[in-house]
Amino acid sequence: MSSNPNFPRTGLVRLSAILAPVGPIPVSKSTWWEGVRSGRFPKPSKLGPRTTVWRAEDIRALYGERSHD
């Protein structure tokens, strides 16, 4: 999982690019948002009223850490 060639190295990514089956994190949306609230997953940034993004570097660090568990 730590070497996902389709996931960007830098930039901003939307939730659809983070969660499986497209993205590297295999959790549901509700689990993801609970993890964001609890601090387990990175905090997002709001680009607009309906646009939420995360830094690709933060997501890479997250699944890089998870792959060593």
C-alpha positions as CSV (number, residue, x, y, z in Angstrom):
1,M,0.0,0.0,0.0
2,S,2.9,2.4,0.6
3,S,3.8,2.5,-3.1
4,N,0.6,3.6,-4.8
5,P,1.9,4.9,-8.1
6,N,-1.4,6.6,-9.0
7,F,-1.6,8.7,-5.9
8,P,0.0,12.2,-6.3
9,R,3.2,13.0,-4.4
10,T,2.1,16.7,-3.8
11,G,-0.9,18.9,-4.2
12,L,-4.4,18.7,-2.9
13,V,-6.7,15.7,-3.2
14,R,-10.4,15.2,-2.7
15,L,-11.9,12.4,-0.6
16,S,-12.8,10.3,-3.6
17,A,-9.1,10.0,-4.4
18,I,-8.2,9.1,-0.8
19,L,-10.7,6.3,-0.1
20,A,-10.6,2.8,-1.7
21,P,-11.2,1.5,-4.3
22,V,-9.6,4.5,-6.1
23,G,-7.4,5.7,-3.2
24,P,-5.0,4.1,-0.8
25,I,-7.1,4.2,2.4
26,P,-9.5,1.2,2.8
27,V,-12.2,2.8,5.1
28,S,-15.7,4.0,4.6
29,K,-16.7,7.7,4.4
30,S,-18.2,7.6,7.9
31,T,-15.1,5.9,9.4
32,W,-13.0,8.5,7.6
33,W,-15.0,11.5,9.0
34,E,-15.0,10.0,12.5
35,G,-11.2,9.6,12.3
36,V,-10.9,13.3,11.2
37,R,-13.0,14.4,14.1
38,S,-11.0,12.3,16.6
39,G,-7.6,13.4,15.2
40,R,-6.7,9.9,13.8
41,F,-6.8,11.2,10.2
42,P,-5.5,14.6,8.9
43,K,-7.6,17.7,9.0
44,P,-9.0,18.9,5.7
45,S,-9.0,22.4,4.1
46,K,-12.1,24.0,2.7
47,L,-11.7,25.5,-0.8
48,G,-15.4,26.5,-1.0
49,P,-18.7,25.6,0.5
50,R,-18.8,22.2,-1.2
51,T,-15.1,21.5,-1.8
52,T,-13.0,19.8,0.9
53,V,-9.4,18.8,0.2
54,W,-6.4,17.2,2.0
55,R,-2.7,17.7,1.3
56,A,-1.4,14.7,-0.6
57,E,1.7,14.7,1.6
58,D,-0.4,14.2,4.7
59,I,-2.3,11.3,3.1
60,R,1.0,9.7,2.0
61,A,2.4,10.0,5.5
62,L,-0.8,8.4,6.9
63,Y,-0.7,5.3,4.7
64,G,3.0,5.1,4.9
65,E,2.7,4.8,8.7
66,R,-0.2,2.3,8.4
67,S,1.8,0.0,6.1
68,H,4.4,-0.6,8.9
69,D,1.7,-1.8,11.4
